[in-house]
Amino acid sequence: MFAFRALGRSARRWCVAVGIALVLPACAELPKDVQRPVSTSLASPAGTPLAALVQQRRTAAGARSESGFLLLDGPPAAYGSRLALAEGAQKTLDLQYYAIHADASTDRLLQAVRDAAQRGVRVRILLDDFHSTGRNALVMRLAFVPSIEMRMFNPLAGARGSSLGRLFNALDDASRIQQRMHNKLFIADNVLGVTGGRNLGDAYFGNGEAGNFVDLDVLAAGPVVQDLSRSFDAYWNNERAYPVQSLVTREELEAIRNEIRAEPKAQEKDSEPRPPNAAPATERRARAWDEKPMDLTSATFVWAPAAVLVDKPAKIPADVPRGSPGNEKAPGLVVTQQGRRPSSAAARGGSSLTAAADTAADGETVVEGLLQLIGQAKSELLIISPYFVPGQDMKQAFAAALARGVRIRVLTNSLASNDAPVAHVGYARHREELLSMGVGLYEMRSEQAGLGSAFGSAGSEPGESRSMLHSKALVMDGRLLVVGSMNLDLRSQLQNTEIALLIRSDELCRVASGQIEIAMRDGAWHVERGDNGLVWRAPQNSGLKDSATEPDASVGLRLLLKLFGPFAPDRLL
């Protein structure tokens, strides 16, 4: 995840890094006077095969709403939808991600992106620059493919052979480095697009060996995609977005590639021999499911009103001298409802979606907009947030909703299922207070037997790897579904940029709520207050026993977090 969260996964390396940083001065700087030619999304998708397909699906459904949505249920649909968009695009492809990992799953997907560029599709890729070192830096080679433009958002200065080396150079600018572009978009011809929680990589598509993320995406169709594209354009043309060529040369990337190619040969002597008929790890992962494009001609969309919430890129400020007036954070929330900004007083008396969008617009960030929405809940809130670190205003919003009789249940990671255990500290320190307020807490079980949905299945075979919750969703009153990149934590609220879709659909809410209920019942520990402290009630029909300690977590991990957790501020987790 992010710098502080990485501490939980790699504490030893970070201790070494800090020690070296004390004696090594930061020297690398970002380039100056960078040329960023302005470009925008396709003015009109009309006349493209994908636009014709969307119109055909809408006509066949007899829909009144112009935009359609399909919940992507598990890794095959999540992967297949993106592959279908890459293969079906005729004019433009726009990709915006926090992380793109150079691995087996992404290789096939990015090859489809290269093929699109070769047939004349204009490709723009905007990638946050926190993880683009070592093997992952090789993704940047796409910038040197004709018809592909690639920019890095909020880059770190320094060489890309090692993430530690770049972090040394960034320690004197730690506050900016903590702020990341967390948005996720995959848009074809400005008429079909995928958004949600997934980054691109094996662990996000059920092909990871050590663990897989349980995630959720939505395939959107129609005019709402143009709102998503406008948000992409705002980030693409922002001064914090640097063309790859201004940061690294083709030769430097080739040197990293050659160095990585030499690594397996050096490691062969220390590796255990594989059985004669065993397939390489990359082949085993690729066989988890068929990497085939989704058949968009038979996709069943739910046609419904929708709105887009997105943080302004200025939430991550541009470089200015420290202490100058322009160095303050400039947050701002953009809310669009299928091309129209709901801002008039008259809109408040309109449709329930318009009212919800207008309410969200009262917040300054995506998360604050969601807190405004929570203030309008009447009966029930179902929330999935893998990293759940509530600040004071979030707890106040929950308390006010509970006082109105709203039932609130939250599904988050357990300590054992959390890929960033240090982030669990920020949740655990609020856990008893939340339970006392009346919030229902459910923590995902790390070893899943496969629940068969985007809410409860990471897509791997039972026992192969642990599952880690990564979905971000909210269902309000069974009428409004929110899916996006945001967590309900202070990092998403105050530091990272995020994007979310608000969909007014009883049908989608019914599907989402049903799957969340199954995940909480069969795949999560229900945390309750007992006579002698907290009790984790085992999932139904799991055969497991209730626990009086963090289930499935080692004594060493629990002790480590107990010792160092108090020094980790909520806003950085």
C-alpha positions as CSV (number, residue, x, y, z in Angstrom):
1,M,0.0,0.0,0.0
2,F,1.4,3.3,1.0
3,A,4.6,4.4,2.8
4,F,3.4,4.0,6.4
5,R,1.4,0.9,5.5
6,A,4.5,-0.6,3.9
7,L,6.1,-0.4,7.3
8,G,3.8,-3.1,8.5
9,R,4.8,-5.5,5.7
10,S,8.6,-4.7,5.6
11,A,9.6,-3.3,9.0
12,R,13.1,-4.6,8.8
13,R,13.8,-3.0,5.4
14,W,12.3,0.3,6.6
15,C,14.5,0.3,9.7
16,V,17.5,-0.1,7.5
17,A,16.2,2.6,5.1
18,V,15.8,5.1,8.0
19,G,19.2,4.4,9.3
20,I,20.8,5.0,5.9
21,A,18.7,8.1,5.3
22,L,20.2,9.7,8.4
23,V,23.6,9.7,6.8
24,L,22.8,10.1,3.1
25,P,21.5,13.5,2.0
26,A,18.6,13.7,-0.4
27,C,19.8,15.0,-3.8
28,A,17.6,13.9,-6.7
29,E,15.0,16.4,-7.9
30,L,12.1,16.2,-10.3
31,P,12.6,17.7,-13.7
32,K,11.7,21.4,-14.4
33,D,9.8,23.0,-17.3
34,V,8.2,19.7,-18.3
35,Q,6.1,19.8,-21.5
36,R,2.6,18.4,-21.0
37,P,0.6,18.7,-24.2
38,V,-3.1,19.0,-23.3
39,S,-5.4,16.3,-24.6
40,T,-9.0,15.4,-23.8
41,S,-11.3,12.4,-24.1
42,L,-13.1,11.5,-27.2
43,A,-15.6,14.3,-27.9
44,S,-18.4,11.9,-28.9
45,P,-18.4,8.1,-28.9
46,A,-21.1,8.1,-31.6
47,G,-20.2,5.9,-34.6
48,T,-18.0,3.5,-32.7
49,P,-18.8,-0.2,-32.4
50,L,-18.9,0.0,-28.6
51,A,-21.3,3.0,-28.7
52,A,-23.6,1.0,-31.0
53,L,-23.4,-2.0,-28.7
54,V,-24.4,0.1,-25.7
55,Q,-27.3,1.5,-27.6
56,Q,-28.4,-1.9,-28.7
57,R,-28.3,-3.2,-25.1
58,R,-30.3,-0.3,-23.9
59,T,-32.9,-0.6,-26.6
60,A,-33.2,-4.3,-25.9
61,A,-33.8,-3.6,-22.2
62,G,-36.4,-0.9,-22.9
63,A,-34.5,1.2,-20.4
64,R,-35.5,4.8,-19.5
65,S,-32.2,5.6,-17.9
66,E,-29.3,6.3,-20.3
67,S,-26.5,4.8,-18.3
68,G,-26.1,1.1,-17.5
69,F,-24.2,-0.9,-14.9
70,L,-22.9,-4.4,-14.3
71,L,-21.4,-5.5,-11.0
72,L,-18.3,-7.5,-11.9
73,D,-18.6,-10.7,-9.9
74,G,-15.2,-12.1,-9.2
75,P,-11.8,-12.1,-11.0
76,P,-12.8,-13.6,-14.4
77,A,-15.5,-10.9,-15.0
78,A,-13.2,-8.2,-13.7
79,Y,-10.4,-9.3,-16.0
80,G,-12.5,-10.2,-18.9
81,S,-14.3,-6.9,-19.0
82,R,-11.1,-4.9,-19.2
83,L,-9.8,-7.3,-21.9
84,A,-13.0,-6.8,-23.8
85,L,-12.6,-3.0,-23.6
86,A,-9.0,-3.1,-24.8
87,E,-9.9,-5.4,-27.7
88,G,-13.1,-3.5,-28.6
89,A,-11.8,0.1,-28.5
90,Q,-11.6,1.8,-31.9
91,K,-10.7,5.4,-31.0
92,T,-9.4,5.8,-27.4
93,L,-8.3,3.9,-24.3
94,D,-7.7,5.8,-21.0
95,L,-6.3,3.9,-18.0
96,Q,-5.8,5.5,-14.6
97,Y,-4.4,3.4,-11.7
98,Y,-2.7,3.6,-8.4
99,A,-0.7,0.5,-9.2
100,I,0.0,-1.7,-12.2
101,H,2.2,-4.7,-11.4
102,A,4.4,-6.3,-14.0
103,D,3.3,-9.9,-13.7
104,A,1.5,-12.7,-15.6
105,S,-2.0,-11.3,-15.4
106,T,-1.1,-7.8,-16.4
107,D,1.2,-9.0,-19.3
108,R,-1.8,-10.4,-21.2
109,L,-3.9,-7.4,-20.5
110,L,-1.3,-4.8,-21.5
111,Q,-0.5,-6.8,-24.6
112,A,-4.2,-6.1,-25.6
113,V,-3.5,-2.4,-24.9
114,R,-0.4,-2.5,-27.2
115,D,-2.4,-4.2,-29.9
116,A,-5.0,-1.4,-29.6
117,A,-2.3,1.2,-30.1
118,Q,-1.0,-0.7,-33.2
119,R,-4.4,-0.5,-34.8
120,G,-4.5,3.2,-34.3
121,V,-6.3,3.6,-30.9
122,R,-5.0,6.6,-28.9
123,V,-3.9,5.2,-25.6
124,R,-3.3,7.3,-22.4
125,I,-2.1,5.7,-19.2
126,L,-1.9,7.7,-16.0
127,L,-0.2,5.9,-13.1
128,D,0.6,6.9,-9.6
129,D,4.3,6.7,-9.1
130,F,4.7,5.1,-5.7
131,H,5.2,1.5,-6.8
132,S,7.0,1.9,-10.2
133,T,10.4,0.6,-9.2
134,G,12.2,-2.6,-9.8
135,R,10.1,-5.1,-11.9
136,N,7.1,-2.8,-11.8
137,A,9.1,0.0,-13.5
138,L,9.0,-2.1,-16.7
139,V,5.4,-1.1,-17.1
140,M,6.7,2.3,-18.1
141,R,8.1,0.8,-21.3
142,L,4.7,1.3,-22.7
143,A,5.4,5.0,-23.0
144,F,7.8,4.3,-25.8
145,V,5.2,2.4,-27.9
146,P,3.8,4.4,-30.8
147,S,0.3,5.8,-30.1
148,I,0.7,5.3,-26.3
149,E,1.2,8.2,-24.0
150,M,2.0,7.5,-20.3
151,R,2.3,9.9,-17.4
152,M,3.2,9.4,-13.8
153,F,1.3,11.2,-11.1
154,N,3.0,12.7,-8.1
155,P,6.4,11.1,-9.0
156,L,9.3,10.4,-6.6
157,A,12.7,11.5,-7.8
158,G,15.6,9.2,-8.0
159,A,16.7,5.9,-9.6
160,R,14.0,3.2,-10.2
161,G,16.1,0.1,-9.5
162,S,15.1,0.1,-5.8
163,S,12.1,1.6,-4.0
164,L,14.3,2.3,-0.9
165,G,16.6,4.4,-2.9
166,R,13.8,6.7,-4.1
167,L,12.4,6.9,-0.6
168,F,15.7,8.1,0.7
169,N,15.5,11.0,-1.7
170,A,11.9,11.8,-0.7
171,L,12.3,11.9,3.0
172,D,12.6,15.7,3.0
173,D,9.3,15.8,1.2
174,A,7.5,13.1,3.2
175,S,4.1,14.9,3.4
176,R,3.8,15.0,-0.4
177,I,5.0,11.4,-0.8
178,Q,2.2,10.3,1.6
179,Q,-0.4,11.7,-0.7
180,R,-1.2,9.4,-3.6
181,M,-3.6,9.2,-6.6
182,H,-5.7,6.2,-5.7
183,N,-8.3,6.5,-8.5
184,K,-9.0,3.5,-10.8
185,L,-10.4,3.8,-14.3
186,F,-10.3,1.7,-17.5
187,I,-12.3,3.6,-20.3
188,A,-12.8,2.6,-23.9
189,D,-14.1,5.1,-26.6
190,N,-15.6,7.2,-23.8
191,V,-18.7,5.0,-23.7
192,L,-17.7,1.9,-21.6
193,G,-15.6,2.0,-18.5
194,V,-14.6,0.0,-15.4
195,T,-14.1,1.6,-12.0
196,G,-13.9,0.3,-8.4
197,G,-11.2,-1.0,-6.1
198,R,-8.9,-3.1,-8.2
199,N,-5.4,-2.2,-9.3
200,L,-3.9,-4.3,-12.1
201,G,-1.9,-7.4,-11.1
202,D,-2.0,-11.1,-10.2
203,A,-3.3,-10.6,-6.7
204,Y,-6.2,-8.6,-7.9
205,F,-7.3,-11.2,-10.4
206,G,-7.1,-14.3,-8.2
207,N,-3.7,-15.4,-9.5
208,G,-1.5,-14.5,-6.6
209,E,0.5,-17.2,-4.9
210,A,0.8,-15.7,-1.4
211,G,-2.6,-14.0,-1.3
212,N,-5.4,-12.6,-3.3
213,F,-7.6,-9.5,-2.9
214,V,-11.3,-9.8,-2.6
215,D,-12.4,-6.9,-4.7
216,L,-15.3,-5.2,-6.5
217,D,-15.7,-3.3,-9.8
218,V,-18.5,-1.9,-11.9
219,L,-18.7,-1.9,-15.6
220,A,-20.4,1.4,-16.6
221,A,-22.0,2.2,-20.0
222,G,-23.4,5.3,-21.5
223,P,-23.3,9.0,-20.6
224,V,-22.0,8.5,-17.0
225,V,-18.7,7.3,-18.6
226,Q,-18.2,10.8,-20.1
227,D,-18.2,12.1,-16.5
228,L,-15.6,9.5,-15.6
229,S,-13.6,10.7,-18.6
230,R,-13.8,14.3,-17.6
231,S,-12.2,13.3,-14.3
232,F,-9.5,11.5,-16.1
233,D,-8.7,14.6,-18.3
234,A,-8.5,16.8,-15.1
235,Y,-5.7,14.5,-13.7
236,W,-4.0,13.9,-17.1
237,N,-3.6,17.6,-17.8
238,N,-2.6,18.5,-14.2
239,E,0.9,19.8,-13.5
240,R,1.5,16.9,-11.1
241,A,1.4,14.4,-14.0
242,Y,4.8,13.9,-15.6
243,P,5.4,12.3,-19.0
244,V,7.4,9.1,-18.5
245,Q,10.1,10.4,-20.9
246,S,10.8,13.3,-18.5
247,L,11.5,10.9,-15.6
248,V,13.3,7.9,-17.1
249,T,15.0,6.9,-20.4
250,R,14.3,3.8,-22.5
251,E,17.9,2.7,-21.8
252,E,17.5,2.9,-18.1
253,L,14.4,0.7,-18.3
254,E,16.2,-1.8,-20.4
255,A,19.0,-1.9,-17.9
256,I,16.5,-2.7,-15.1
257,R,14.9,-5.4,-17.4
258,N,18.3,-7.0,-18.0
259,E,19.1,-7.0,-14.3
260,I,15.8,-8.7,-13.5
261,R,16.3,-11.3,-16.2
262,A,19.6,-12.2,-14.6
263,E,18.0,-12.7,-11.1
264,P,16.5,-16.2,-11.6
265,K,19.9,-17.6,-12.7
266,A,21.5,-16.3,-9.5
267,Q,18.7,-17.8,-7.5
268,E,18.6,-21.2,-9.1
269,K,21.3,-22.7,-6.9
270,D,19.3,-21.9,-3.7
271,S,15.9,-22.9,-5.0
272,E,14.4,-26.3,-4.3
273,P,13.9,-28.6,-7.4
274,R,10.4,-28.8,-8.8
275,P,8.8,-32.1,-9.6
276,P,9.5,-33.2,-13.2
277,N,6.0,-32.4,-14.5
278,A,5.4,-29.3,-12.4
279,A,4.5,-26.1,-14.4
280,P,6.3,-22.8,-13.6
281,A,4.6,-20.6,-11.1
282,T,3.5,-18.1,-13.8
283,E,1.8,-20.9,-15.7
284,R,0.1,-22.2,-12.6
285,R,-1.3,-18.8,-11.9
286,A,-2.5,-18.3,-15.4
287,R,-4.5,-21.6,-15.1
288,A,-6.6,-20.3,-12.2
289,W,-9.2,-19.3,-14.8
290,D,-9.3,-18.7,-18.6
291,E,-8.1,-15.2,-19.5
292,K,-10.8,-14.5,-22.1
293,P,-12.6,-11.3,-22.9
294,M,-16.1,-10.8,-21.7
295,D,-18.9,-11.2,-24.3
296,L,-20.2,-7.7,-24.1
297,T,-23.0,-8.5,-26.6
298,S,-24.7,-10.6,-23.9
299,A,-23.9,-8.5,-20.9
300,T,-27.0,-7.7,-18.8
301,F,-26.8,-4.1,-17.6
302,V,-29.0,-2.5,-15.0
303,W,-30.0,0.9,-16.3
304,A,-30.2,3.5,-13.6
305,P,-29.6,7.1,-12.7
306,A,-26.0,7.7,-11.5
307,A,-23.6,10.3,-10.3
308,V,-19.8,10.5,-10.1
309,L,-17.9,11.8,-7.1
310,V,-14.2,12.6,-7.6
311,D,-11.6,14.5,-5.7
312,K,-9.9,17.3,-7.5
313,P,-6.3,16.6,-8.4
314,A,-5.4,19.7,-6.4
315,K,-6.0,17.6,-3.3
316,I,-2.3,16.8,-3.9
317,P,-0.8,20.2,-4.2
318,A,1.7,21.1,-6.9
319,D,5.3,22.0,-6.1
320,V,5.7,25.4,-4.7
321,P,8.3,26.8,-2.2
322,R,7.6,25.6,1.3
323,G,5.9,28.2,3.5
324,S,4.4,30.1,0.5
325,P,0.7,30.8,0.4
326,G,0.2,28.3,-2.5
327,N,1.5,25.4,-0.5
328,E,-1.8,24.8,1.4
329,K,-3.9,21.8,0.4
330,A,-6.6,22.7,-2.0
331,P,-9.3,20.1,-1.7
332,G,-12.5,20.1,-3.7
333,L,-15.1,17.6,-4.7
334,V,-16.5,17.4,-8.2
335,V,-20.0,15.9,-8.4
336,T,-21.6,15.2,-11.8
337,Q,-24.9,13.6,-12.6
338,Q,-24.6,12.2,-16.1
339,G,-23.1,15.4,-17.4
340,R,-25.0,17.8,-15.2
341,R,-23.8,19.3,-12.0
342,P,-26.6,19.3,-9.4
343,S,-26.1,22.6,-7.7
344,S,-29.4,24.6,-7.8
345,A,-31.8,24.7,-4.9
346,A,-34.5,23.4,-7.2
347,A,-32.4,20.2,-7.6
348,R,-32.9,19.4,-4.0
349,G,-36.5,18.8,-4.6
350,G,-35.9,16.6,-7.6
351,S,-35.2,12.9,-7.8
352,S,-33.6,10.9,-4.9
353,L,-30.4,10.6,-6.8
354,T,-30.2,14.3,-7.5
355,A,-30.8,15.0,-3.9
356,A,-28.2,12.5,-2.9
357,A,-25.6,13.9,-5.3
358,D,-26.4,17.4,-4.1
359,T,-26.0,16.3,-0.5
360,A,-22.6,14.7,-1.3
361,A,-21.5,18.0,-3.0
362,D,-21.6,19.6,0.4
363,G,-18.4,17.7,1.3
364,E,-14.9,18.8,0.2
365,T,-13.7,15.3,-0.6
366,V,-15.2,12.0,-1.7
367,V,-15.1,10.5,1.8
368,E,-16.6,13.7,3.3
369,G,-19.3,13.6,0.6
370,L,-20.1,10.1,1.7
371,L,-20.3,11.3,5.3
372,Q,-22.9,13.8,4.1
373,L,-24.8,11.0,2.5
374,I,-24.7,9.0,5.8
375,G,-26.4,12.0,7.3
376,Q,-29.4,11.3,5.1
377,A,-29.7,7.5,5.8
378,K,-33.1,6.5,7.2
379,S,-33.0,2.8,7.9
380,E,-29.8,0.9,7.1
381,L,-26.1,1.2,6.1
382,L,-24.0,-1.7,4.8
383,I,-20.4,-0.7,4.4
384,I,-17.4,-2.6,3.1
385,S,-14.0,-0.9,3.8
386,P,-10.9,-3.0,3.9
387,Y,-8.9,-0.2,5.7
388,F,-11.4,1.2,8.2
389,V,-9.9,4.0,10.4
390,P,-12.7,6.3,11.4
391,G,-11.9,9.9,12.4
392,Q,-13.9,12.0,14.8
393,D,-16.3,13.4,12.1
394,M,-16.9,9.9,10.8
395,K,-17.8,8.6,14.3
396,Q,-20.1,11.6,14.7
397,A,-21.9,10.8,11.5
398,F,-22.3,7.2,12.7
399,A,-23.6,8.3,16.1
400,A,-26.1,10.7,14.5
401,A,-27.4,7.9,12.1
402,L,-27.7,5.4,15.0
403,A,-29.6,8.0,17.0
404,R,-32.1,8.1,14.1
405,G,-32.6,4.4,14.3
406,V,-30.3,3.5,11.3
407,R,-28.7,0.0,11.5
408,I,-25.0,0.2,10.6
409,R,-22.9,-2.8,9.8
410,V,-19.3,-2.7,8.6
411,L,-17.3,-5.5,6.9
412,T,-13.5,-4.9,7.2
413,N,-10.3,-6.9,7.3
414,S,-9.3,-9.0,10.3
415,L,-5.7,-8.7,11.4
416,A,-4.9,-11.9,9.7
417,S,-6.5,-10.9,6.4
418,N,-5.0,-7.4,6.3
419,D,-2.2,-7.0,3.9
420,A,-1.1,-3.9,5.8
421,P,-1.3,-5.0,9.5
422,V,-0.2,-1.6,10.8
423,A,-3.4,-0.2,9.3
424,H,-5.3,-2.6,11.5
425,V,-4.1,-0.6,14.5
426,G,-6.0,2.4,13.5
427,Y,-9.2,0.4,13.4
428,A,-8.5,-1.7,16.5
429,R,-8.1,1.4,18.7
430,H,-11.6,2.5,17.8
431,R,-13.2,-0.9,17.9
432,E,-14.7,-0.9,21.4
433,E,-16.0,2.6,21.0
434,L,-17.8,1.7,17.7
435,L,-19.3,-1.4,19.4
436,S,-20.5,0.7,22.3
437,M,-22.2,3.1,19.9
438,G,-24.1,0.2,18.3
439,V,-22.1,-0.3,15.0
440,G,-22.0,-4.0,13.9
441,L,-18.4,-5.1,13.1
442,Y,-17.5,-8.0,10.9
443,E,-13.9,-9.0,10.2
444,M,-13.1,-11.1,7.1
445,R,-11.7,-14.5,7.7
446,S,-8.2,-14.8,6.1
447,E,-8.6,-18.4,4.8
448,Q,-11.6,-18.5,2.5
449,A,-13.2,-21.6,1.0
450,G,-14.6,-19.5,-1.8
451,L,-17.9,-17.7,-1.5
452,G,-18.4,-17.2,-5.2
453,S,-18.9,-13.4,-5.4
454,A,-16.9,-10.3,-5.7
455,F,-17.7,-9.6,-2.0
456,G,-16.5,-12.9,-0.7
457,S,-14.2,-14.8,-3.1
458,A,-10.7,-14.0,-4.1
459,G,-10.9,-16.4,-7.0
460,S,-8.2,-18.9,-5.8
461,E,-8.6,-22.5,-4.9
462,P,-9.3,-23.3,-1.2
463,G,-6.1,-23.5,0.8
464,E,-3.8,-22.1,-1.9
465,S,-3.5,-18.6,-0.5
466,R,-5.1,-16.2,2.0
467,S,-7.8,-13.8,1.1
468,M,-7.5,-10.1,1.8
469,L,-10.5,-7.8,1.6
470,H,-10.1,-4.9,-0.9
471,S,-13.6,-4.0,-2.0
472,K,-15.0,-0.6,-1.2
473,A,-18.7,-0.2,-1.2
474,L,-21.7,1.2,0.6
475,V,-25.4,0.4,0.4
476,M,-27.8,3.0,1.9
477,D,-31.4,2.2,2.7
478,G,-31.5,-0.5,0.0
479,R,-31.8,2.2,-2.7
480,L,-28.3,3.8,-3.2
481,L,-25.2,1.9,-4.1
482,V,-21.7,3.4,-3.9
483,V,-18.7,1.7,-5.4
484,G,-15.3,3.3,-5.7
485,S,-11.7,3.4,-4.8
486,M,-12.1,5.0,-1.4
487,N,-11.7,3.5,2.1
488,L,-13.5,4.9,5.1
489,D,-10.3,6.1,6.7
490,L,-8.4,9.3,7.3
491,R,-5.9,8.6,4.5
492,S,-8.7,8.5,1.8
493,Q,-10.4,11.4,3.5
494,L,-7.4,13.8,3.9
495,Q,-4.6,12.6,1.7
496,N,-5.3,10.4,-1.3
497,T,-7.4,11.3,-4.3
498,E,-10.4,9.0,-4.8
499,I,-13.4,8.4,-7.2
500,A,-16.8,6.8,-6.6
501,L,-19.9,6.0,-8.5
502,L,-23.4,6.6,-6.9
503,I,-26.0,4.4,-8.5
504,R,-29.7,4.7,-7.6
505,S,-30.9,1.2,-8.2
506,D,-33.1,-1.0,-6.0
507,E,-32.0,-4.0,-8.1
508,L,-28.3,-3.5,-7.7
509,C,-28.7,-2.7,-4.0
510,R,-30.6,-6.0,-3.6
511,V,-27.8,-8.0,-5.3
512,A,-25.0,-6.2,-3.4
513,S,-26.8,-6.4,-0.1
514,G,-27.4,-10.1,-0.5
515,Q,-23.8,-10.9,-1.3
516,I,-22.6,-8.7,1.6
517,E,-24.9,-10.6,4.0
518,I,-23.5,-13.9,2.8
519,A,-19.9,-12.7,3.2
520,M,-20.6,-11.5,6.7
521,R,-22.5,-14.6,7.7
522,D,-20.3,-17.3,6.2
523,G,-16.9,-15.6,5.7
524,A,-16.4,-13.2,8.5
525,W,-15.8,-13.1,12.3
526,H,-18.6,-11.1,14.1
527,V,-16.9,-9.0,16.8
528,E,-18.9,-8.5,20.0
529,R,-18.3,-7.2,23.5
530,G,-18.0,-10.0,26.0
531,D,-17.7,-10.1,29.8
532,N,-13.9,-10.1,29.7
533,G,-13.3,-8.1,26.6
534,L,-13.9,-8.6,22.9
535,V,-15.2,-11.9,21.4
536,W,-14.9,-13.0,17.8
537,R,-17.9,-15.1,16.9
538,A,-16.9,-17.7,14.3
539,P,-18.6,-17.7,10.8
540,Q,-21.6,-19.9,10.5
541,N,-21.1,-23.5,9.4
542,S,-17.3,-22.9,9.5
543,G,-16.6,-25.5,12.1
544,L,-14.4,-22.9,13.9
545,K,-14.6,-21.9,17.5
546,D,-15.2,-18.5,18.9
547,S,-12.0,-16.6,19.8
548,A,-11.1,-14.2,22.6
549,T,-8.1,-12.9,20.6
550,E,-7.5,-11.7,17.1
551,P,-8.3,-14.9,15.1
552,D,-5.7,-16.6,12.9
553,A,-3.0,-14.0,13.9
554,S,0.3,-15.0,15.4
555,V,1.3,-14.0,18.9
556,G,4.3,-12.3,17.5
557,L,2.3,-10.1,15.2
558,R,-0.2,-9.2,17.9
559,L,2.6,-8.2,20.2
560,L,4.4,-6.2,17.5
561,L,1.4,-4.1,16.8
562,K,0.6,-3.7,20.5
563,L,4.1,-2.3,21.0
564,F,4.4,-0.1,18.0
565,G,0.8,0.7,17.2
566,P,0.5,3.6,19.6
567,F,3.2,5.4,17.6
568,A,1.3,5.2,14.3
569,P,-1.1,8.2,13.8
570,D,-4.5,7.4,12.4
571,R,-4.1,9.9,9.5
572,L,-1.1,8.0,8.1
573,L,-2.6,4.5,8.3
